[in-house]
Amino acid sequence: MAERRVTIGWAEGLHARPASLFVKAVTSTGVPMTIAKESGTPVNAGSMLGVLTLGAEGGDTVILSAGTEGAEAALDRVAKMVHEGLDELPAA
């Protein structure tokens, strides 16, 4: 299982618009992922409801995890997006 610990770069955290951008990006990778706050229960990173229930704020550290083929590259891209607060998934 590959993991990335990343600090959320969006000031508003994973709420509303950033959460929507995040879920769309995760889904577009084609790699199933989970996301969790430190010491929290992982949720499906491709689920808007799951991501919103985290209550992740700007500056919080989250853990992204995936265990399928292509996980390393997909996690790197999503982690960069989250850390830098980007509006879209960076190129591979």
N, C-alpha and C positions, 0 to 999 in steps of 0.2 A: 504494500500500500504506500503510495507516494503522498507526501504532505508538503504544504507550504504554510508557514505562519506569516501573516501579513497584517499590517496596520491599515485600517480603513482611512483612505485619503479624502473621501467626500465629507465635507463639514457636517452635513445632515445625517451621515451614517447611511445604513442600508434601509432607507425609508423612501416610499413613493417612487420618485423618478430614478434615483440611483439603484434601488432594488430592482426596478423594471429593466434597467440597462444591464445589470448584473445577471439576472435570470436569462435574458435574451442572449447574452454573451456565452454563458455556460451551455445553454441549449445548442447554440451554433457550433460549439466544439465537437459535439457528438460523443463526448466522454462523460459518463455519469459521474457526478461529484457530490460530495457532501460539504457542508460548511457548519462550523460550530464556533461559539465563543469559547475562550479558554475555560477549561473545566466544565464546559456545557455539553449538552446532548447534540450530536450531529443531526442536521436536517438535510433533506434533498435540496441541493443548490439550484436545481432546475424548477423549483416550486416557489411561486411568488408568495403564497401563504406561508410556507415554511420559512422563507427568508425573512419575511416581515415579523414572524413570531420570535425571531432571535432578539429583537430589540437592540441591534448592534448600532452603536453611535460612532460618530467620527472620532478617530483616535483609538478606538478599541482594537484589540488584536483578535483576529479570527484564524481558524485553521481550515484550510481547504484540503480535501482528501479525495483521491481517486485510485482505482486499482486495476484499470484495464489498459489495453495497448494504447499508446499515445498519451497516457496520463501525464508524463513528465512535461512534455511540450505544452499541453493544454493548461496544466496548472501554472506553468511559467507565465503564459499569456494572461490568464485570468488574474493571477496574483499581481502582475504589473498594472493591469487596469484598476484593480481595487486600491492598490497602494498609491497610485498617482491620481486617482479620482477621474479617470478618463471617461469620455462619453461613448467610446467604442472599443472593441477588442483590438489590441495591437496586432499587426501582421505577424505571421509565423516566422 
